[in-house]
Structure formats: structure tokens, C-alpha cells
Amino acid sequence: MSSVFRASTRLRSTARLPAARALSTTAGLRAAEKPYFPNEPTAPSVSGTLPGPKNQAAAAELDEVFDVRSLNMLTDYNQSVGNYIADLDGNKLLDVYAQIASIPVGYNNPHLKKVAASPEMQSALINRPALGNFPSSDWAHILKTGALRAAPKGLDQVFTAMAGSDANETAYKAAFMYYRQLQRGGPEVEFTEEELLSTMNNQSPGSPQLSILSFKSAFHGRLFGSLSTTRSKAIHKLDIPAFDWPQASFPQLKYPLEDHVQENAAEEKRCLDEVERLIKEFHNPVAAVMVEPIQSEGGDNHASPAFFQGLRDITKRTKVLFIVDEVQTGVGATGKFWAHDHWNLSSPPDMVTFSKKAQTAGYYFGNPALRPNKPYRQFNTWMGDPARALVYRGIIEEIERLGLVENTRITGDYLYGGLSRLAEKYPEHFQNLRGKNQGTFIAWDTPKRDQIVAKAKSFGVNIGGSGASAIRLRPMLIFQKHHADILLEKIEQIVQSL
């Protein structure tokens, strides 16, 4: 039995919120609205130099047993609330990085606390099942009322996993098995003796030389298969053996978009032509094309709906699977529950991978032939985690109850308007502002990116970067216009201090 089920319900549409007013200045504004977390701070509070003495001492203790070289800040999660992250010294920062885009509905969300205290959660934590062999009797119900309730259009089945890299790896496996199944003539065709023997020696035909096509600057994870499709930073890949898989150019758009329509269209056509050429000519046959709706770790690189429509058309025409990596863009961040809903595709992606804001992981699919033809081919001990599936269900319930996808769309438009005004005022610090009509999934380039990110904490903001010079905003879905006012004010103060 695999961790795969069909959807029975669909995510309900969210209530519309009032239209956002235009932002005319960044100082002294606090948009009037009812906060989702009445008990969260009204503003950031920072005392003294960061990190403070308690955080420094705790970091030194942690360094004795754990690698802290990537440490951003030690956090007091008991004191963190809503959009605000707290440290051990009592500082509270407006968090627009949100655990690398993975906290959707706020720190210490009351509804998720109820989920955590439920009998279902206690059972899932204490009696963690090996889902492929011993799923709980309510596993179908958990999936149908949770993960599958928010399934992308046209995809009514899910394979659950542990993390984003894991989700992508298992999607690749599904693509390869599907490709070979078609070559053999269908799922009922048995493996040959030669295939069974050769695969034990990592040789073809049992271990075929197939490939996944990804894009330059892409990030799809850090495991062996996913790392071979990751192209964002060399440090991620060094010393790790990699598969001989192709990479195509991802469009490098010029901004503002309205001033470069023809150039950007030509750039996207060039990239699409390259994709089609690689599919047809690459020496290891391409089983699937893998793409992020917005290249996140690689620098927040965008492309138009027409580009992704072109990818879908090419993959259909060449009989190659189309996989969309929604690990970072999914679950509402772009003003739609799934970023690929912005594209108006002629047909759904073949698979959509997810993690981060879902607090669990896996891939959605619709074609039953993407289930392997025999058991244990797509399998591991845990095959996901029921506890995290319960959290995802609670997140979906909270998104529906509060209308958070619509909130993110409206707040994103409001925030983008304010950033546009800052870009006009400080053009040397705001270049290639992007993410219009993409919710709060907004970024810009700046030559002093590292200084801005480092200084932000002392101004009460936790912010992140991506690529070589981009600042990326990844606030939670509960981020509202009054939070945007605070953020805009703080960003202007940081820029003025440089």
C-alpha cells in the first residue's frame, strides 16, 4: 500500500477583503485594519547590540555540539508571536523571512496549538507509523480533509514525503519509472532478466541513462538527485558526484517589464527554443522538465505566464513530463494558493511538489500511471509524517477561515506600491524591483545587499537575501498592511543609514 490517495474535496474560495489604498509616504503610516494576532507587538523592539549577551552565550554552548556557522539567530519560540520573532535577550523583530519561507500562519498560532493538543496529534507522535505498511485507519481521512483539500487543479492524488528535497527526489523517481514503463509497452509488461541483473551493477538497461532537465540558477534541493538539478550556488554542489543531466537557460528579464516587452519576449523565446533543443538532442534522454515558478534561492528570477505556457506545450509535444517545484512558492505566498495558477495552462502540470509552508512535503499528481506498477518501488519506512499532515490540515483550515490567500494578494499589492516609491526615491539601492501581482513574493537587487541584511536586525527586521545581490521578502500569510507600513519605514531607515 502506498501513501497515495485521491482528492474528494476542493479548497474553498476565500473571502475578499477591501481594496488596499495607495501608499503616499513611508513614514508615520499605520494602515487601519483588525490584526489577526491581537497579542502580537505593535512594532519591533530592539535593545542594545545584536546578538545580545544571552544569545551569544547560548550560541557558544550550541557550538560545542552543533555546527553554528550558518546561524542567523537563536530564537525564543515561546516568546515569538504572529509576525514577530523573539530572541533570548527580549528583542522582537518583524519577521519577513519566516524560517526561509516556511511559516505560513504565524508563530504560536492558536488554531495550530489546538491541533497540536488534539488526540489525533498525540497518537501520530507517539505511534508514528511506517505509512507504506501500517498506515493508521484514519490516514485517508487526514489526507482527504487536509493535503488533498488544497490539491492543484487536475491533480487528485498525493505521495507524501519528509522535506522539499525528498519530494523532488521521489517525483524524479516517478518520472523515470513512468518513462521506462511507456518504453516497455505498459505497466503489465514484466522486467527482463537482463534488466534485473544489470541494475544490481548500476548498469543499463536496468539502470538507464535518463535525465531531468532543470534550469540555470535553479534550486531543487541538496540530496543526490535533487542536487543534480540544483544550479544556484557552487558551494551547494562541491565534492558531491552528480548525474549527467542538462540545464537550460532561464529567462533573464529586464525591468521595468512594461519598458522591455519585446526584449523580454525574445529572451523567453530563446530559452524555450533551448529547452526544446535539449529535449530532442541531449545524449541522456529527458524524462521530465523541472521548473520553479519563481527561482527563489537562485535570485528571485521571474518569467511570464507565456514562458510557462510554452514549457507546458513543449513537454506535451515531446511527451516529457512537466514537474513544477512549488516548495517555496506554494500555499498562498503569491496571492494564489499555487503559483502556477497564475499561468492559465492548457493542461495541469504532471506533478507539483510541495513543502515549506505546508509544513509537510510530497508531490501531487493526477495520472494513475505515475504510480509504479509494483509495490516497494516508491517506498521508504516513514513515507511522510502523519503529525505534519495534521499540521498542514490545520494550516489550510486557518487559511480558509481568515481568507489569507486574498489577504496576501492585497497586502502584496500594497507593499509593492510602497517599494516602488522607495525605488524612485533611492534608485541606487532598489534595482529590478519584481513581484508585481505576485502577492508578497517580492524582491529587488541592491549592490549593498549584504550590508542591508546585516543591518536589518538592529532596526527590528529579520530579512533574507537570495542569489548574488537580491533581497527577497518572504513574510507570512498573516502579514497585513500595517506590517507593510512598518517594513517600508524600516527599509527606508536602513537605506538612509548606509
C-alpha positions in Angstrom: 0.0 0.0 0.0 1.5 3.4 -0.9 0.9 6.8 0.5 -1.3 7.8 -2.4 -4.9 8.9 -2.2 -7.5 10.8 -4.4 -9.0 14.1 -3.5 -12.6 14.3 -2.5 -12.9 18.0 -1.7 -11.6 21.3 -3.0 -10.2 24.3 -1.2 -13.0 26.7 -0.7 -12.6 30.2 -2.1 -11.5 32.8 0.3 -13.5 35.9 1.2 -12.5 39.1 -0.5 -11.0 41.9 1.7 -11.4 45.6 1.0 -9.2 47.1 -1.7 -5.9 48.5 -0.4 -5.3 52.2 -0.5 -2.3 53.7 -2.3 0.8 54.4 -0.2 1.9 58.0 -0.5 4.7 58.0 2.0 6.7 55.6 4.2 6.9 57.4 7.5 4.2 57.6 10.1 1.7 55.4 8.4 -0.2 52.5 10.0 -2.9 51.1 7.8 -6.1 50.6 9.9 -7.2 47.0 10.0 -8.0 44.4 12.5 -4.9 42.3 13.2 -5.0 38.5 13.0 -2.9 38.3 16.2 -4.2 40.9 18.7 -1.5 39.9 21.1 1.5 40.5 18.8 3.7 43.5 19.3 2.6 46.8 17.6 6.2 47.4 16.5 9.6 45.8 16.6 11.7 46.3 19.8 15.5 46.1 19.9 17.7 46.9 22.9 21.5 47.1 22.6 23.7 45.4 20.2 22.7 42.2 18.4 23.3 39.4 19.2 22.8 40.2 22.9 24.7 38.5 25.7 22.2 35.7 26.3 22.1 34.8 22.6 25.9 34.9 22.4 26.2 32.6 25.4 23.6 30.2 24.0 25.3 30.2 20.6 28.7 29.3 22.2 27.1 26.4 24.1 25.4 25.1 20.9 28.7 25.4 19.0 30.2 22.7 21.3 27.8 20.1 19.8 26.4 21.5 16.6 27.7 23.4 13.6 26.6 27.1 14.0 28.4 28.6 11.1 25.1 29.2 9.2 23.4 30.6 12.3 21.1 33.5 11.7 19.8 34.0 15.2 18.9 31.8 18.2 15.2 32.1 18.8 12.9 32.1 21.8 9.9 30.4 20.2 7.9 30.7 23.4 8.0 34.5 23.2 7.6 34.7 19.4 4.1 35.5 18.3 2.4 36.2 15.0 4.7 38.0 12.6 7.3 38.7 15.3 10.3 36.5 16.1 12.0 36.9 19.6 15.5 36.2 20.8 16.8 35.2 24.2 17.5 38.9 25.1 14.0 40.0 24.7 14.3 41.6 21.3 11.3 41.2 19.0 11.8 41.5 15.2 9.3 41.8 12.4 10.0 38.6 10.6 9.7 38.8 6.8 12.0 35.8 6.2 9.8 33.3 8.2 12.1 30.4 8.6 13.1 30.5 4.9 9.5 31.0 3.8 8.2 28.1 5.8 5.9 29.6 8.5 2.5 30.4 6.9 0.1 31.4 9.7 2.3 32.9 12.4 4.3 31.9 15.4 2.3 30.2 18.1 -0.9 30.3 16.0 -3.8 29.5 18.4 -5.5 27.1 16.0 -2.3 25.2 15.4 -1.9 24.9 19.1 -5.3 23.2 19.3 -4.2 20.9 16.5 -1.0 20.1 18.5 -3.0 19.2 21.6 -5.5 17.0 19.8 -5.8 13.3 20.4 -5.0 12.7 16.7 -1.7 14.5 17.1 -0.8 12.6 20.3 -1.4 9.3 18.6 0.6 10.4 15.5 3.5 11.5 17.6 3.6 8.5 20.0 2.8 5.8 17.5 4.5 7.1 14.4 3.5 4.6 11.6 5.5 3.2 8.7 2.9 4.5 6.3 3.5 2.2 3.4 2.9 -0.9 5.6 1.0 0.2 8.7 -1.0 3.4 8.0 -3.4 4.5 10.6 -7.1 3.7 9.9 -7.8 7.5 9.6 -4.9 8.2 7.1 -7.2 8.5 4.1 -9.5 10.9 6.1 -6.5 13.0 7.2 -5.3 13.4 3.5 -8.7 14.0 2.0 -9.6 16.7 4.6 -6.1 18.1 4.5 -3.4 17.9 1.8 -5.9 16.9 -0.9 -8.4 19.6 0.0 -5.8 22.1 -1.4 -4.6 19.9 -4.3 -3.8 21.8 -7.5 -6.4 21.7 -10.2 -6.4 18.4 -12.1 -4.2 16.6 -9.6 -6.2 14.3 -7.2 -3.5 12.1 -5.7 -0.6 12.7 -3.4 2.6 10.9 -2.4 3.7 12.2 1.0 7.4 12.8 1.9 9.5 14.4 4.5 11.1 17.6 3.0 11.4 19.5 -0.2 14.4 17.7 -1.4 12.7 14.4 -0.7 9.6 15.5 -2.5 11.6 16.3 -5.6 13.7 13.1 -5.5 10.6 10.9 -5.3 9.0 12.9 -8.2 12.1 12.3 -10.3 11.8 8.6 -9.5 8.2 8.6 -10.5 9.1 10.3 -13.8 11.9 7.7 -14.6 9.7 4.7 -13.8 6.9 6.2 -16.0 9.2 6.8 -18.9 10.6 3.3 -18.9 7.1 1.8 -18.4 6.0 3.6 -21.6 9.1 2.2 -23.4 8.3 -1.3 -22.3 4.7 -1.1 -23.5 2.7 -0.6 -20.3 2.6 -1.5 -16.6 1.7 -5.1 -17.2 4.9 -5.9 -19.1 7.4 -7.7 -16.8 11.0 -6.7 -16.3 13.5 -8.8 -18.3 16.2 -10.9 -16.7 18.8 -8.6 -18.2 17.2 -5.6 -16.5 17.0 -7.3 -13.2 20.7 -8.4 -13.3 22.2 -5.2 -14.8 20.5 -2.8 -12.3 22.3 -4.6 -9.4 25.6 -3.4 -11.0 24.3 0.1 -11.7 24.3 -0.7 -15.4 21.8 -0.3 -18.2 19.3 -1.4 -19.3 18.2 -1.9 -15.6 19.7 1.4 -14.6 19.1 3.5 -17.7 20.9 6.7 -18.6 17.9 9.1 -18.3 17.8 12.7 -17.2 15.8 15.5 -15.7 16.1 18.9 -17.4 16.4 21.8 -15.0 17.4 25.5 -15.4 20.4 27.6 -14.7 20.2 29.2 -11.3 17.5 26.7 -10.2 17.3 25.3 -6.7 15.6 21.9 -6.1 17.3 20.6 -3.0 20.5 19.1 -1.6 20.1 15.3 -2.0 21.9 13.4 -4.8 19.2 13.6 -7.4 17.8 17.0 -6.5 21.3 18.4 -6.2 22.0 17.4 -9.8 19.1 19.7 -10.8 20.3 22.5 -8.4 22.3 25.2 -10.2 22.2 28.2 -7.8 25.5 28.2 -5.9 28.6 26.1 -6.4 29.1 25.7 -2.6 25.9 23.6 -2.6 27.3 21.1 -5.1 31.1 20.9 -4.5 32.6 17.4 -3.9 29.3 15.6 -4.5 29.1 13.3 -7.5 26.4 14.4 -9.9 24.3 13.0 -12.7 25.0 14.0 -16.3 21.8 16.0 -16.7 21.0 19.0 -18.9 20.4 22.6 -17.9 18.6 25.2 -20.0 18.8 29.0 -19.7 16.1 30.6 -17.5 14.9 34.0 -18.8 16.8 37.0 -17.6 14.1 39.6 -17.8 14.7 43.3 -17.9 12.8 45.7 -15.6 10.5 47.5 -15.5 8.7 44.9 -17.6 6.5 47.4 -19.4 9.6 49.1 -20.8 11.1 45.9 -22.2 8.2 44.0 -23.7 9.9 43.0 -26.9 13.3 42.2 -25.4 11.8 40.0 -22.7 9.6 38.2 -25.2 12.7 37.5 -27.3 14.6 36.3 -24.3 11.8 33.9 -23.3 11.6 32.5 -26.8 15.4 31.9 -26.8 15.1 29.9 -23.6 12.1 27.9 -24.8 14.0 27.1 -28.1 16.9 25.9 -26.0 14.6 23.6 -23.9 13.1 22.0 -27.0 16.6 21.5 -28.5 17.9 19.9 -25.3 14.9 17.6 -25.1 15.5 16.5 -28.7 19.3 16.3 -28.7 20.7 15.7 -25.2 22.6 12.4 -25.1 20.7 11.2 -22.0 17.0 11.2 -22.8 15.0 13.7 -20.8 12.2 12.1 -18.8 10.9 15.4 -17.2 11.4 19.1 -17.1 11.6 20.6 -13.6 10.9 24.3 -13.0 10.2 26.7 -10.2 7.5 29.3 -10.8 10.0 31.8 -9.3 13.6 30.8 -8.9 14.0 31.6 -5.3 17.4 30.6 -3.9 18.8 31.5 -7.3 17.9 35.2 -7.0 14.2 35.5 -7.3 14.1 35.2 -11.0 10.7 35.6 -12.7 9.3 34.7 -16.1 5.9 35.5 -17.7 2.9 33.1 -17.9 3.6 32.9 -21.6 7.0 31.3 -20.8 5.5 28.6 -18.6 2.7 28.0 -21.1 5.4 27.4 -23.7 7.1 24.9 -21.4 3.8 23.0 -21.0 3.2 23.0 -24.7 6.8 21.7 -25.4 6.6 19.0 -22.8 3.2 17.8 -24.2 4.5 17.8 -27.7 7.7 15.9 -26.9 5.9 13.5 -24.4 8.1 14.7 -21.5 6.7 15.1 -18.0 6.2 18.7 -16.7 7.0 19.0 -12.9 6.5 22.3 -11.1 8.5 22.8 -7.9 6.2 24.7 -5.6 8.2 24.0 -2.5 8.8 27.8 -1.8 6.1 29.4 -3.9 3.2 27.2 -2.9 0.5 27.6 -0.2 -0.6 31.2 -0.8 2.6 33.3 -1.0 2.0 34.6 -4.5 -1.6 35.6 -4.0 -2.9 32.3 -5.3 -2.7 29.0 -3.4 -0.4 27.7 -6.1 1.8 30.0 -8.1 1.2 28.0 -11.3 -2.4 29.1 -11.1 -1.2 32.5 -12.5 -0.2 30.8 -15.8 -3.6 29.7 -17.2 -2.0 26.4 -18.5 -3.7 24.5 -21.3 -3.4 21.4 -19.1 -2.2 20.9 -15.5 1.4 20.0 -14.7 2.0 16.3 -14.4 3.4 16.7 -10.9 3.6 19.5 -8.4 6.0 19.2 -5.4 5.4 21.0 -2.1 6.9 21.6 1.3 7.9 24.6 3.4 4.6 26.5 4.2 2.7 23.2 4.0 4.9 22.0 7.0 5.0 18.6 5.3 6.1 17.5 1.9 5.3 15.4 -1.2 4.1 15.7 -4.7 0.6 15.9 -6.2 -0.2 14.1 -9.5 -3.3 13.1 -11.4 -2.3 10.3 -13.9 -2.7 6.9 -12.2 0.1 5.6 -14.4 2.5 7.7 -12.3 2.0 5.1 -9.5 4.7 2.5 -10.0 3.5 -0.8 -11.5 4.7 -2.8 -8.4 4.8 -2.2 -4.7 8.0 -1.1 -2.9 9.4 0.7 -6.0 8.4 4.1 -4.4 8.8 3.4 -0.7 10.6 4.1 2.5 10.0 3.5 6.2 8.1 6.7 7.0 6.7 7.9 3.7 5.8 11.2 5.3 4.7 12.0 8.8 1.0 12.0 9.9 1.8 14.6 12.6 2.9 17.1 9.9 0.0 16.1 7.7 -2.3 17.2 10.6 -0.5 20.5 10.9 -0.9 21.0 7.1 -4.6 20.4 7.5 -4.8 22.9 10.3 -2.9 25.5 8.1 -5.4 25.0 5.3 -8.3 25.5 7.8 -6.7 28.7 9.0 -6.1 30.0 5.5 -9.7 29.4 4.7 -11.1 30.8 7.9 -9.2 34.1 7.6 -9.1 34.4 3.8 -5.3 34.6 3.9 -4.6 34.0 0.2 -6.7 37.1 -0.6 -5.1 39.0 2.2 -1.7 38.1 0.8 -2.7 39.3 -2.7 -4.0 42.6 -1.4 -1.1 43.2 1.1 1.4 42.3 -1.7 -0.1 44.9 -4.0 0.0 47.5 -1.2 3.6 46.6 -0.3 4.8 46.6 -3.9 3.3 50.1 -4.3 5.3 51.3 -1.3 8.5 49.7 -2.6 8.0 51.3 -6.0 8.0 54.7 -4.4 11.2 53.8 -2.4 12.8 52.7 -5.7 12.0 56.1 -7.3 13.5 57.9 -4.3 16.6 55.6 -3.8 17.4 54.2 -7.3 20.9 53.3 -6.2 19.5 50.9 -3.6 16.5 49.5 -5.5 17.1 47.9 -8.8 15.0 45.4 -10.8 12.1 45.5 -8.4 10.0 42.5 -9.2 7.0 40.5 -8.0 4.1 42.8 -9.0 0.8 40.9 -8.8 2.7 38.0 -7.1 1.4 38.6 -3.6 4.2 39.3 -1.1 6.7 37.3 -3.2 8.7 40.5 -3.9 12.4 41.1 -4.4 14.9 43.6 -5.7 18.6 43.9 -6.4 21.0 46.1 -4.5 24.8 46.4 -4.6 24.8 46.7 -0.8 22.5 43.7 -0.2 24.7 42.0 2.5 25.0 45.3 4.4 21.3 45.8 4.4 20.5 42.3 5.5 23.1 42.5 8.3 21.9 45.9 9.5 18.2 45.0 9.4 18.1 43.2 12.7 19.3 46.3 14.6 16.4 48.1 13.0 14.0 45.4 14.2 13.5 43.4 10.9 14.5 39.9 10.1 15.0 39.8 6.3 16.7 37.5 3.8 18.6 37.5 0.5 18.9 35.3 -2.5 21.2 35.0 -5.5 24.2 37.3 -5.8 22.5 40.6 -4.9 18.8 40.2 -4.3 16.8 41.0 -1.2 13.8 38.6 -1.0 10.7 39.2 1.0 9.0 36.1 2.4 6.5 37.3 5.0 3.8 35.1 6.4 0.3 34.9 5.1 -0.9 36.9 8.1 1.3 39.8 7.1 -1.0 42.8 6.8 -0.9 46.4 5.5 0.1 47.8 8.9 3.0 45.4 8.9 3.9 46.6 5.4 3.9 50.2 6.7 6.4 49.2 9.4 8.6 47.3 7.0 8.7 50.2 4.5 9.6 52.6 7.2 12.4 50.4 8.5 13.8 49.7 5.0 13.9 53.4 4.3 15.7 54.0 7.6 18.2 51.2 6.8 18.9 52.7 3.4 19.4 56.2 4.8 21.9 54.8 7.3 24.2 53.3 4.7 
